[in-house]
């Protein structure tokens, strides 16, 4: 007997994590490459009056438009994507979303060269693909997670944000001879295995590498994943019993009917939406603007920016996994555990954002520590509103919003917004 068949749910959950990470990495990679793109000599143009301008050196307004294009795609894609999940399951719709994301990523350098409208169209496609992420988490948990491991599965799947941050900064980073002399070689090799952004291959190769990896990951998703464990030949009878333990027949069997209006009126679901809305707003702010904040405000080098952001993201992951494991333990009532983890991920993280807003830019390592604490506290969300939403509805949809901001002038002010979210 193949031992994988007795633990196939773990292959599914980590494959799901890889897919979620790929889509998010594809869309946030440009946040790091902004730093490199403006110095690309191939983008230099000479205007009619003889002035030189780099077509890849985007203004604040243009960068905001590039970010908002993803937001518009995410908002408009949420309804159709979730309808397709209800009707067809996650296997094919999520695969299509992943392929769209990979294609848009590979075409991004061409779009950037052709002009802003073409780049915005590709970013819109990235947003459509990203809208598939959160419902996929709900589907995988409902279908494949034993009730006793719901928190653990949520913690693993929702680790895609820090995982994408590490992957993106690692793949986009550049290591020079001076950096090798300045930093320990082991650290360099750990966080920057692919030296792309300012290497001889150019920043474009970071997009090509991400897109290629996306094709491979989603091909594996199509091959291994099935929405119904009971119909998968890769799952043993013992494994199926573990997955379906204590689940009702209605939970196990598919039902295409979704009571949308009743869900929208449910106070628990509304509370979950409010908490997730504000928490995800902050997360998107951090993912989108942290490279610029570290580089322009805190004045770290490119190599330091990538390394410190990656380290902050790595600190987030143990907290998420531990909180997911603890949320499944029966040491307190389920409700009290959800209160505790939700207060930690939304409330305490908000107070840390207030502290970060008042730290002077010259105290840059203090800012890094507080940034890491915010990231770590937000990692406990898997035991809070994520788990509450899964328990209450067995199907979760989250909307993410994007905040355009001139981070150089207003970084501190926008961290203050976070305190009002608890």
LUMMAR-772070 format. One record per atom (N, C-alpha, C): x, y, z. Coordinates in steps of 0.001 Angstrom, whole numbers, padded with zeros to 6 digits, always signed. Layout:
BEGIN
XYZ/...
REM end
This chain:
BEGIN
+000855-001198+000000/+000000+000000+000000/+000888+001245+000000/+000581+002172-000888/+001320+003424-000960/+001051+004246+000294/+002095+004580+001088/+001865+005335+002326/+001304+006727+002090/+001522+007275+000873/+000984+008608+000566/-000533+008595+000609/-001149+007454+000255/-002605+007380+000252/-003196+007535+001647/-002415+007185+002687/-002889+007331+004062/-002708+008759+004590/-001972+009597+003856/-001718+010972+004283/-001932+011939+003118/-002807+011548+002211/-002940+012325+000982/-003456+013744+001245/-004184+013938+002335/-004709+015267+002652/-003581+016274+002850/-002432+015813+003344/-001308+016730+003550/-000689+017142+002217/-000651+016226+001259/-000169+016589-000069/-001087+017646-000683/-002394+017466-000492/-003359+018413-001043/-003194+019786-000412/-003055+019843+000903/-002990+021138+001565/-001699+021886+001211/-000584+021180+001088/+000667+021856+000734/+000704+022204-000757/+000049+021400-001583/-000081+021760-002986/-000961+023007-003123/-002031+023060-002324/-002871+024253-002314/-002097+025479-001876/-001235+025322-000860/-000394+026427-000404/+000518+026902-001527/+001108+025966-002268/+002002+026338-003373/+001249+027116-004447/+000022+026700-004741/-000779+027387-005757/-001164+028794-005306/-001620+028911-004068/-001975+030222-003522/-000766+031151-003528/+000389+030604-003133/+001625+031389-003098/+002013+031854-004489/+001856+030982-005477/+002222+031331-006850/+001412+032514-007365/+000096+032482-007164/-000751+033580-007656/-000409+034889-006969/-000213+034858-005642/+000114+036090-004935/+001505+036583-005321/+002468+035685-005449/+003817+036077-005846/+003811+036751-007208/+003015+036205-008121/+002950+036769-009467/+002445+038197-009465/+001577+038514-008527/+001016+039858-008538/+001819+040859-007694/+002552+040400-006674/+003312+041350-005854/+004757+041512-006308/+005214+040706-007250/+006605+040772-007660/+006984+042157-008178/+006031+042829-008821/+006333+044139-009381/+006638+045167-008293/+006125+044946-007068/+006400+045875-005978/+007881+045931-005650/+008575+044804-005805/+010014+044781-005566/+010782+045234-006800/+010344+044807-007981/+011087+045145-009194/+010961+046618-009572/+009978+047343-008999/+009927+048791-009192/+011288+049417-008895/+011954+048882-007843/+013236+049421-007402/+014288+049282-008500/+014221+048175-009267/+015225+047889-010296/+014844+048453-011659/+013555+048492-011947/+013096+048859-013282/+013509+050275-013672/+013476+051174-012714/+013760+052573-013039/+015201+052808-013469/+016087+051850-013186/+017501+051978-013558/+017846+051174-014804/+016842+050618-015476/+017087+049801-016659/+017463+050706-017833/+018675+050596-018354/+019092+051482-019461/+018306+051265-020744/+017700+050073-020915/+016931+049816-022135/+015633+050606-022175/+015250+051180-021044/+014019+051947-021000/+014215+053437-021175/+015438+053870-021386/+015724+055302-021510/+015212+055825-022845/+014471+056925-022803/+013946+057570-023998/+014320+059042-023975/+014497+059614-025137/+014830+061040-025256/+013633+061758-025838/+013131+062741-025102/+011968+063483-025540/+012288+064480-026641/+011245+065162-027113/+011405+066125-028201/+012300+067292-027816/+012261+067666-026527/+013098+068776-026077/+014479+068323-025612/+014798+067063-025870/+016135+066565-025530/+016273+066007-024132/+015206+066032-023330/+015278+065497-021969/+015188+063972-021993/+015867+063353-021048/+015881+061896-020967/+014893+061418-019910/+014206+060342-020237/+013230+059766-019307/+013239+058261-019469/+013123+057539-018339/+013063+056081-018383/+011603+055650-018346/+011193+054913-019353/+009787+054493-019441/+009364+053600-018280/+010337+052998-017579/+010032+052128-016448/+010084+052865-015107/+010378+054159-015146/+010418+054953-013911/+009046+055590-013717/+008159+054859-013074/+006768+055282-012966/+006589+056341-011884/+005669+057255-012135/+005311+058252-011133/+004460+057616-010042/+004225+058365-008971/+003388+057863-007886/+001978+057548-008398/+001448+058433-009234/+000107+058210-009783/+000069+056950-010638/+001120+056725-011429/+001156+055536-012276/+001289+054263-011451/+002108+054319-010400/+002235+053154-009520/+000912+052845-008828/+000203+053887-008424/-001106+053684-007800/-002067+053032-008778/-002029+053456-010037/-002891+052855-011053/-002532+051387-011267/-001250+051062-011234/-000804+049679-011402/-001323+048807-010260/-001344+049376-009054/-001886+048650-007905/-003395+048537-007990/-004057+049633-008346/-005512+049631-008394/-006064+048734-009493/-005300+048516-010555/-005761+047628-011617/-005992+046222-011081/-005117+045777-010177/-005293+044472-009542/-006532+044489-008651/-006715+045576-007933/-007870+045679-007036/-009180+045591-007806/-009249+046299-008924/-010470+046274-009743/-010726+044859-010260/-009678+044207-010729/-009825+042833-011200/-010285+041891-010109/-009745+042075-008901/-010120+041223-007771/-011584+041408-007404/-012020+042659-007346/-013412+042943-006975/-014379+042408-008023/-014089+042676-009290/-014988+042236-010354/-014955+040722-010551/-013838+040095-010213/-013739+038660-010408/-014286+037826-009274/-014486+038436-008115/-014907+037667-006939/-016227+036941-007154/-017245+037642-007652/-018549+037015-007857/-018514+035857-008837/-018043+036081-010066/-017990+034979-011037/-017117+033807-010595/-015978+034114-009979/-015083+033041-009536/-015769+032173-008485/-016415+032802-007516/-017053+032032-006459/-018270+031270-006973/-018960+031829-007941/-020069+031088-008565/-019539+029842-009262/-018407+029978-009957/-017830+028822-010652/-017364+027762-009657/-016876+028197-008477/-016485+027231-007445/-017693+026436-006960/-018797+027143-006733/-020001+026477-006244/-020515+025480-007279/-020445+025879-008533/-021009+025032-009597/-020082+023903-010029/-018782+024209-010118/-017863+023235-010706/-016792+022725-009735/-016773+023244-008508/-015708+022876-007595/-014479+023731-007835/-013394+023419-007138/-012195+024255-007211/-011183+023770-008241/-011265+022524-008665/-010199+021939-009482/-009964+022715-010784/-010976+022854-011609/-010817+023502-012909/-010772+025029-012794/-011698+025685-012065/-011637+027143-011972/-010326+027663-011378/-009823+027002-010336/-008573+027451-009726/-007402+027214-010684/-007449+026126-011430/-006417+025856-012431/-006400+026950-013498/-007576+027330-013970/-007662+028393-014983/-007119+029698-014428/-007477+030006-013171/-006973+031232-012546/-005447+031214-012466/-004877+030070-012117/-003426+029962-012022/-002742+030139-013368/-003320+029572-014421/-002745+029710-015758/-002847+031159-016237/-003983+031811-015968/-004134+033227-016321/-003071+034057-015613/-002862+033770-014335/-001847+034499-013563/-000456+034290-014139/-000126+033061-014489/+001201+032747-015034/+001420+033437-016378/+000405+033395-017249/+000527+034038-018559/+000690+035544-018413/-000138+036151-017548/-000046+037597-017330/+001321+037989-016773/+001880+037130-015930/+003192+037415-015354/+004285+037392-016417/+004259+036377-017265/+005268+036264-018324/+005155+037425-019317/+003944+037902-019552/+003738+038994-020507/+003969+040380-019902/+004153+040457-018583/+004305+041755-017921/+005469+042582-018468/+006675+042025-018672/+007754+042844-019248/+007398+043418-020614/+006696+042639-021446/+006279+043126-022758/+005261+044246-022604/+004298+044049-021687/+003297+045087-021424/+003921+046366-020919/+004918+046238-020031/+005605+047419-019503/+006341+048158-020619/+006896+047417-021569/+007616+048042-022678/+006653+048748-023633/+005506+048126-023898/+004548+048695-024847/+003882+049949-024303/+003716+050018-022987/+003104+051213-022415/+002191+050898-021244/+001836+051926-020482/+001042+051752-019270/-000311+051086-019514/-001061+051421-020571/-002363+050754-020769/-002238+049237-020894/-001212+048765-021593/-001014+047323-021734/-000654+046683-020388/+000176+047378-019620/+000548+046873-018295/-000662+046818-017379/-001518+047829-017442/-002715+047859-016606/-003661+046709-016964/-003759+046386-018246/-004612+045262-018665/-004098+043952-018077/-002783+043770-018083/-002206+042551-017510/-002378+042523-015993/-002268+043673-015356/-002477+043744-013905/-003935+043447-013559/-004849+043884-014395/-006272+043561-014205/-006465+042047-014257/-005800+041393-015199/-005877+039928-015292/-005305+039276-014036/-004237+039859-013485/-003686+039351-012228/-004717+039445-011114/-005478+040532-011096/-006520+040697-010087/-007625+039666-010235/-008024+039377-011477/-009024+038337-011704/-008544+036996-011143/-007266+036689-011389/-006712+035425-010885/-006634+035426-009360/-006242+036553-008783/-006102+036633-007325/-007441+036476-006619/-008527+036848-007272/-009852+036714-006651/-010206+035255-006392/-009471+034332-006994/-009741+032907-006796/-009098+032355-005527/-008184+033099-004910/-007393+032552-003808/-008213+032205-002571/-008989+033152-002068/-009588+032959-000746/-010703+031924-000740/-011500+031886-001797/-012531+030854-001862/-011897+029473-001971/-010724+029402-002619/-010023+028120-002717/-009638+027602-001335/-009253+028508-000453/-008935+028110+000921/-010148+027448+001571/-011310+028084+001410/-012525+027525+001997/-012878+026168+001422/-012770+026026+000097/-013110+024758-000551/-012191+023636-000079/-010893+023892-000080/-009931+022855+000328/-010163+022443+001776/-010406+023420+002649/-010639+023094+004065/-011916+022284+004253/-012974+022697+003586/-014254+022001+003746/-014178+020581+003195/-013516+020417+002056/-013476+019112+001402/-012444+018166+002001/-011276+018704+002396/-010159+017835+002721/-009717+017865+004180/-010108+018860+004936/-009653+018947+006327/-010579+018174+007253/-010059+017255+008066/-010883+016674+009143/-011317+017790+010082/-012483+017658+010670/-012960+018710+011581/-011964+018984+012696/-011251+017959+013138/-010292+018128+014226/-009014+018830+013784/-008844+019027+012464/-007637+019682+011956/-007965+020932+011148/-009135+021487+011343/-009530+022662+010572/-008566+023823+010793/-008234+024088+012042/-007330+025191+012359/-005954+025002+011734/-005441+023775+011774/-004136+023486+011193/-004155+023712+009683/-005190+023230+009015/-005284+023399+007567/-005394+024875+007198/-006186+025621+007949/-006320+027051+007679/-004974+027753+007874/-004256+027384+008932/-002966+028030+009202/-001972+027753+008081/-001983+026548+007546/-001065+026215+006446/-001448+026971+005179/-002721+026928+004813/-003152+027558+003569/-003023+029079+003611/-003310+029680+004754/-003211+031138+004839/-001780+031613+005045/-000823+030694+005041/+000591+031080+005076/+001088+031523+003711/+000184+031543+002723/+000633+031890+001376/+001131+033330+001284/+000638+034226+002141/+001097+035623+002083/+002574+035750+002451/+003002+035263+003647/+004437+035334+003945/+005273+034473+003013/+004725+033326+002604/+005476+032461+001688/+005723+033177+000365/+004722+033908-000124/+004889+034659-001370/+005900+035783-001199/+005892+036419-000027/+006846+037492+000227/+008271+036964+000187/+008502+035825+000836/+009840+035227+000834/+010236+034814-000574/+009327+034144-001271/+009621+033653-002619/+009911+034807-003567/+009099+035847-003510/+009239+036960-004437/+010530+037725-004203/+010816+038052-002948/+012036+038800-002659/+013275+037965-002929/+013162+036642-002716/+014293+035766-002997/+014558+035697-004498/+013496+035577-005279/+013668+035423-006720/+014042+036730-007396/+013717+037860-006767/+013951+039152-007405/+015224+039817-006909/+015818+039264-005862/+016973+039915-005261/+018220+039816-006113/+019156+040656-005791/+020420+040676-006521/+021540+040712-005520/+022572+039926-005765/+023708+039862-004865/+024952+040291-005623/+025570+041346-005189/+026800+041808-005809/+028000+041297-005026/+029188+041521-005563/+030399+041118-004854/+030531+041866-003537/+030124+043141-003556/+030183+043918-002313/+029241+043337-001263/+028053+042878-001717/+027102+042280-000773/+027657+040990-000196/+028337+040188-001052/+028905+038941-000560/+029963+039196+000494/+030682+040286+000334/+031705+040630+001322/+031078+041204+002594/+029970+041907+002427/+029343+042591+003561/+028494+041653+004396/+027796+040703+003726/+026876+039817+004429/+027402+038390+004415/+026972+037642+005386/+027417+036254+005478/+026888+035466+004287/+027732+034666+003666/+027374+033947+002446/+026165+033048+002643/+026068+032403+003819/+024943+031490+004066/+023615+032222+004003/+023562+033433+004584/+022328+034212+004563/+021976+034605+003137/+022999+035003+002367/+022765+035390+000985/+022163+034229+000194/+022757+033049+000337/+022277+031893-000415/+020890+031469+000022/+020564+031679+001293/+019257+031283+001804/+018149+032160+001250/+018358+033483+001240/+017286+034390+000878/+017362+034890-000565/+018465+034640-001236/+018566+035121-002599/+019164+034052-003516/+018489+032907-003639/+019040+031846-004459/+019027+032184-005949/+018145+033031-006374/+018076+033403-007778/+018403+034888-007896/+019526+035226-008515/+020006+036606-008545/+019539+037256-009838/+018324+037818-009811/+017687+038215-011054/+017562+039717-011259/+017098+040422-010255/+016602+041777-010467/+017612+042677-011179/+018872+042671-010726/+019897+043490-011362/+021011+042636-011953/+020707+041375-012195/+021692+040486-012793/+021758+040743-014292/+022587+039984-014968/+022713+040124-016418/+021431+039744-017147/+020568+038995-016463/+019305+038580-017089/+018249+039675-017009/+018449+040645-016116/+017523+041765-016009/+016312+041472-015144/+015606+042538-014797/+014417+042393-013953/+013324+041583-014652/+013360+041564-015989/+012345+040822-016732/+012374+039331-016400/+013580+038809-016126/+013710+037375-015870/+012999+036947-014592/+012820+037890-013633/+012076+037564-012418/+010629+037209-012759/+010053+037922-013719/+008689+037631-014145/+008621+036310-014914/+009613+036076-015768/+009624+034823-016522/+009744+033618-015593/+010610+033736-014570/+010812+032631-013628/+009537+032358-012835/+008888+033424-012361/+007650+033246-011597/+006560+032605-012453/+006439+033066-013699/+005422+032507-014573/+005662+031036-014866/+006923+030677-015125/+007259+029276-015414/+006943+028375-014223/+007301+028828-013023/+006999+028056-011817/+005492+027893-011656/+004746+028945-011982/+003291+028874-011883/+002695+027794-012762/+003204+027663-013990/+002715+026609-014892/+002944+025226-014289/+004108+025006-013722/+004446+023695-013149/+003552+023386-011948/+003383+024362-011063/+002600+024146-009848/+001140+023833-010181/+000570+024563-011124/-000846+024350-011426/-001068+023111-012291/-000046+022667-012998/-000151+021369-013669/-000251+020261-012622/+000534+020404-011537/+000458+019438-010435/-000912+019496-009769/-001473+020710-009599/-002816+020858-009027/-003845+020098-009859/-003784+020265-011161/-004741+019605-012037/-004619+018087-011951/-003408+017599-011771/-003182+016153-011733/-003605+015538-010398/-003255+016185-009290/-003459+015570-007977/-004799+015902-007329/-005326+017098-007569/-006476+017554-006780/-007795+017008-007312/-008675+016672-006380/-010042+016291-006678/-010932+016918-005608/-012058+017487-006007/-012942+018148-005047/-013620+017166-004091/-013684+015915-004474/-014362+014917-003658/-013385+013812-003277/-012903+013810-002038/-011947+012780-001613/-012475+011365-001824/-013792+011175-001691/-014358+009829-001806/-014272+009281-003232/-014040+010162-004204/-013926+009713-005588/-012487+009698-006089/-011559+010047-005232/-010154+010083-005635/-009512+008708-005445/-008874+008204-006497/-008190+006913-006418/-006876+007009-005635/-006465+008226-005344/-005210+008426-004620/-005405+008405-003104/-006646+008269-002650/-006979+008301-001230/-007369+006902-000758/-006762+006448+000321/-007089+005136+000875/-008383+005210+001684/-008959+004047+001973/-010183+003991+002782/-009932+004536+004180/-008762+004260+004729/-008402+004771+006053/-008308+006286+006048/-007695+006831+005019/-007567+008284+004906/-008925+008939+004732/-009792+008331+003939/-011125+008881+003725/-011925+008903+005021/-011779+007864+005826/-012464+007818+007125/-011993+008940+008026/-010697+009212+008006/-010143+010297+008821/-010675+011646+008360/-010716+011868+007050/-011173+013147+006505/-012651+013393+006809/-013462+012359+006745/-014909+012529+006889/-015422+012294+008304/-014530+012071+009239/-014938+011799+010622/-015792+012932+011187/-016977+012581+011718/-017915+013504+012376/-018556+014520+011433/-018334+014396+010130/-018980+015306+009194/-020374+014785+008845/-021301+015710+008633/-022649+015319+008234/-022671+014948+006754/-023737+014287+006345/-023859+013919+004941/-023972+015148+004056/-024644+016180+004570/-024771+017429+003810/-023411+018088+003614/-022547+017915+004604/-021189+018464+004515/-020387+017711+003463/-020547+016421+003401/-019757+015587+002495/-020228+015725+001052/-021549+015758+000856/-022095+015811-000496/-022149+017247-000992/-021974+017401-002267/-022042+018722-002875/-023488+019189-002972/-023666+020488-002777/-024974+021105-002988/-024721+022447-003674/-025189+022597-004898/-024905+023812-005670/-025687+025022-005165/-026661+024785-004287/-027443+025918-003783/-026692+026620-002656/-026549+027932-002773/-025919+028745-001737/-026898+029834-001326/-027306+029889-000068/-028268+030907+000385/-027581+032261+000595/-027284+032957-000495/-026504+034185-000427/-027148+035231+000466/-028458+035399+000339/-029118+036447+001118/-029078+036125+002606/-029294+034860+002954/-029217+034479+004359/-027804+034657+004911/-026804+034364+004080/-025414+034564+004505/-025148+036040+004757/-025623+036894+003842/-025380+038339+003983/-026086+038928+005197/-027162+038292+005670/-027883+038796+006843/-027347+038232+008152/-026517+037204+008065/-026032+036537+009274/-025023+037419+010001/-025263+037685+011291/-024399+038588+012043/-022989+038044+012205/-022876+036738+012338/-021551+036146+012479/-020744+036342+011200/-021367+036084+010067/-020675+036247+008788/-020320+037704+008544/-021217+038618+008879/-020922+040041+008723/-019723+040447+009585/-019667+039908+010794/-018533+040188+011673/-017234+039640+011086/-017318+038448+010523/-016143+037863+009867/-015698+038732+008706/-016639+039190+007899/-016299+040037+006758/-015632+041339+007197/-016191+041969+008237/-015632+043242+008704/-014199+043056+009183/-013981+042025+009994/-012626+041768+010500/-011661+041418+009371/-012114+040573+008446/-011230+040178+007345/-010955+041351+006416/-011959+042205+006204/-011786+043378+005341/-010661+044263+005863/-010707+044592+007142/-009698+045489+007702/-008345+044808+007832/-008352+043527+008207/-007073+042824+008341/-006391+042669+006991/-007177+042348+005967/-006611+042179+004636/-006190+043510+004029/-006888+044591+004383/-006463+045917+003934/-005046+046199+004404/-004789+045910+005661/-003466+046127+006214/-002434+045212+005570/-002802+043954+005374/-001877+043005+004771/-001493+043448+003364/-002479+043888+002570/-002188+044347+001217/-001304+045587+001252/-001551+046475+002216/-000700+047655+002375/+000748+047245+002625/+000940+046271+003519/+002292+045819+003837/+002941+045129+002638/+002196+044255+001969/+002750+043538+000826/+003104+044484-000320/+002248+045484-000526/+002424+046370-001670/+003532+047385-001455/+003575+047977-000268/+004456+049126-000077/+005669+048875+000815/+005782+047672+001394/+006943+047439+002261/+008276+047564+001524/+008423+047092+000258/+009713+047309-000403/+010066+048785-000555/+009070+049598-000921/+009320+051032-001075/+009569+051677+000279/+008828+051252+001301/+008993+051804+002654/+010398+051519+003198/+010845+050278+003045/+012178+049912+003529/+013271+050610+002715/+013038+050742+001403/+014083+051306+000538/+014110+052823+000605/+012968+053476+000514/+012926+054932+000403/+012826+055648+001747/+012035+055087+002666/+011826+055754+003954/+012918+055382+004956/+013156+054086+005103/+014158+053621+006066/+015571+053608+005481/+015676+053820+004178/+016970+053980+003509/+017860+052744+003607/+017262+051554+003455/+018050+050336+003353/+018452+050135+001888/+019519+049388+001679/+019939+049057+000324/+018966+048044-000267/+019121+047768-001566/+018243+046797-002220/+018379+045423-001573/+019628+045009-001324/+019853+043700-000715/+019297+043641+000701/+019467+044723+001461/+018935+044760+002830/+017413+044761+002820/+016834+045480+001875/+015371+045522+001771/+014801+044135+001541/+015343+043428+000569/+014847+042077+000296/+015047+041134+001458/+016219+041211+002097/+016523+040310+003200/+015624+040561+004403/+015449+041836+004773/+014670+042155+005973/+013185+041860+005776/+012664+042116+004588/+011260+041796+004326/+011054+040289+004377/+012010+039535+003821/+011915+038077+003859/+011965+037556+005290/+012861+038117+006105/+012971+037694+007499/+011686+037998+008269/+011094+039162+007998/+009829+039514+008656/+008739+038518+008294/+008710+038126+007023/+007703+037157+006578/+007940+035787+007190/+009211+035396+007301/+009533+034103+007913/+009068+034069+009362/+009206+035187+010079/+008762+035252+011476/+007253+035060+011593/+006530+035410+010544/+005073+035295+010532/+004620+033825+010499/+005365+032993+009821/+004909+031627+009553/+004862+030728+010787/+005877+030730+011672/+005757+029903+012880/+004556+030299+013743/+004301+031611+013846/+003155+032066+014628/+001854+031547+014050/+001772+031525+012735/+000552+031040+012085/+000354+029544+012327/+001420+028777+012160/+001313+027329+012333/+001016+026958+013789/+001677+027637+014730/+001445+027357+016149/+000025+027735+016552/-000446+028907+016083/-001810+029327+016437/-002842+028395+015813/-002566+027903+014591/-003479+026936+013985/-003542+025646+014773/-002376+025185+015227/-002338+023965+016035/-003056+024173+017363/-002802+025317+018018/-003439+025588+019311/-004957+025735+019172/-005409+026312+018055/-006854+026518+017896/-007609+025200+017764/-006898+024118+017443/-007529+022798+017360/-007493+022041+018687/-006748+022547+019640/-006649+021885+020944/-007861+022258+021809/-008285+021361+022634/-009501+021556+023429/-009199+022061+024844/-008325+023065+024973/-008002+023563+026314/-008962+024659+026767/-009671+025294+025834/-010707+026271+026150/-011861+026032+025179/-012969+026731+025404/-014086+026571+024473/-013701+027142+023108/-014364+026643+022073/-014064+027099+020702/-014255+028599+020574/-015280+029113+021206/-015594+030539+021096/-014507+031399+021728/-014036+031015+022906/-012992+031787+023586/-011695+031746+022793/-011377+030597+022205/-010162+030499+021388/-010253+031426+020179/-011422+031484+019552/-011584+032389+018409/-011462+033842+018843/-012036+034184+019985/-011903+035547+020513/-010429+035905+020727/-009712+034997+021331/-008307+035248+021658/-007481+035505+020394/-007595+034598+019432/-006771+034732+018230/-007217+035900+017362/-008505+036210+017358/-008966+037349+016567/-008503+038663+017183/-008526+038746+018505/-008038+039944+019188/-006552+040143+018918/-005818+039054+018892/-004385+039123+018627/-004096+039590+017209/-004799+039015+016228/-004479+039286+014830/-005018+040620+014322/-006103+041100+014919/-006702+042353+014457/-006452+043489+015451/-006719+043247+016739/-006589+044307+017737/-005161+044642+018095/-004388+043653+018560/-003008+043913+018967/-002147+044351+017784/-002387+043775+016625/-001646+044200+015435/-001924+045668+015123/-003164+046110+015372/-003510+047511+015164/-002729+048437+016070/-002585+048067+017344/-001815+048896+018272/-000340+048937+017877/+000184+047858+017340/+001575+047849+016884/+001761+048769+015682/+000719+048843+014838/+000783+049770+013704/+000839+051216+014175/+000122+051524+015264/+000181+052869+015834/+001602+053178+016294/+002222+052218+016968/+003605+052414+017406/+004539+052629+016234/+004331+051871+015164/+005176+052006+013973/+005015+053378+013336/+003816+053945+013405/+003565+055251+012797/+004351+056356+013481/+004640+056208+014780/+005308+057264+015528/+006807+057051+015674/+007329+055962+015166/+008770+055724+015247/+009473+056560+014179/+010460+057365+014548/+011174+058167+013545/+011860+057280+012516/+011976+057778+011303/+012604+057012+010224/+014061+056700+010529/+014690+057514+011372/+016098+057266+011717/+016260+056043+012622/+015187+055644+013305/+015217+054430+014136/+014793+053246+013259/+015547+052998+012246/+015068+052069+011233/+014991+050623+011715/+015895+050209+012588/+015824+048821+013054/+014693+048629+014062/+014341+049686+014785/+013149+049622+015632/+011902+049456+014768/+011880+050165+013650/+010761+050026+012717/+010683+048613+012160/+011840+048021+011882/+011867+046655+011367/+011294+045679+012388/+011664+045855+013667/+011165+044983+014731/+009650+045100+014851/+009143+046340+014885/+007698+046544+014991/+006981+045993+013760/+007576+046178+012596/+007011+045629+011363/+006890+044116+011466/+007923+043480+012004/+007911+042018+012160/+006861+041580+013173/+006699+042367+014257/+005697+042038+015275/+004289+042124+014678/+004035+043175+013878/+002737+043308+013219/+002462+042091+012342/+003453+041728+011544/+003322+040564+010662/+003057+039293+011472/+003784+039136+012574/+003649+037933+013394/+002272+037846+014044/+001801+038961+014606/+000478+038974+015235/-000621+038680+014218/-000474+039206+013021/-001480+038950+011990/-001503+037478+011594/-000417+036766+011874/-000360+035344+011577/-001300+034497+012406/-001816+035056+013505/-002732+034289+014357/-004175+034343+013857/-004385+034986+012689/-005756+035127+012179/-006412+033798+011829/-005600+032754+011603/-006175+031463+011223/-007054+030878+012322/-006765+031242+013586/-007583+030762+014690/-008704+031713+015041/-008776+032858+014327/-009805+033855+014584/-010887+033848+013526/-010942+034942+012723/-012057+035073+011784/-012016+034037+010668/-010816+033572+010277/-010763+032532+009247/-011509+031271+009712/-011190+030826+010929/-011813+029614+011438/-013298+029837+011716/-013625+031019+012220/-015025+031334+012506/-015856+031286+011220/-015325+031867+010153/-016041+031854+008890/-016227+030450+008346/-015189+029629+008478/-015282+028247+008000/-016315+027457+008789/-016339+027654+010100/-017301+026949+010939/-018725+027437+010694/-018882+028744+010506/-020232+029306+010402/-020879+029040+009057/-020092+029075+007989/-020693+028978+006663/-020137+027850+005817/-018974+027311+006178/-018291+026300+005374/-017901+026822+003998/-018025+028142+003816/-017626+028749+002546/-017303+030201+002831/-016097+030626+002543/-015653+031957+002928/-015251+032749+001702/-015707+033996+001630/-015297+034903+000570/-014786+036175+001224/-013598+036613+000842/-013047+037837+001383/-012765+038820+000252/-012992+040105+000518/-012627+041147-000426/-011386+041855+000090/-010446+042098-000794/-009250+042848-000444/-009325+044208-001118/-008901+045250-000420/-008871+046575-001011/-007450+047074-001012/-007174+047988-001906/-005836+048481-002081/-005821+049980-001822/-004809+050457-001117/-004736+051855-000724/-003586+052524-001459/-003850+053436-002423/-002768+054143-003082/-002207+055200-002144/-000910+055295-002054/-000320+056230-001102/+001086+056583-001524/+001415+057856-001401/+002794+058287-001581/+003540+057930-000314/+004156+056758-000287/+004701+056213+000945/+005850+057035+001486/+006565+057719+000600/+007688+058521+001062/+007227+059640+001972/+006082+060247+001652/+005600+061371+002437/+004633+060974+003538/+003895+059888+003321/+002756+059612+004193/+002784+058246+004851/+003932+057586+004887/+003969+056212+005401/+003443+056125+006820/+003892+057016+007689/+003469+056964+009083/+001981+057157+009248/+001403+058068+008446/-000021+058358+008575/-000876+057141+008282/-000478+056343+007289/-001313+055224+006889/-001251+054066+007867/-000174+053996+008652/-000155+052976+009690/-001152+053302+010796/-001487+054587+010943/-002466+054984+011958/-003856+054452+011638/-004158+054272+010353/-005474+053793+009959/-005769+052449+010603/-004696+051669+010835/-004863+050281+011300/-005531+050201+012672/-005369+051212+013534/-005901+051116+014887/-007411+051135+014902/-008019+051689+013879/-009474+051747+013841/-010137+050475+013363/-009339+049440+013158/-009878+048231+012561/-010319+047179+013554/-010112+047408+014830/-010465+046399+015815/-011816+046725+016407/
REM end
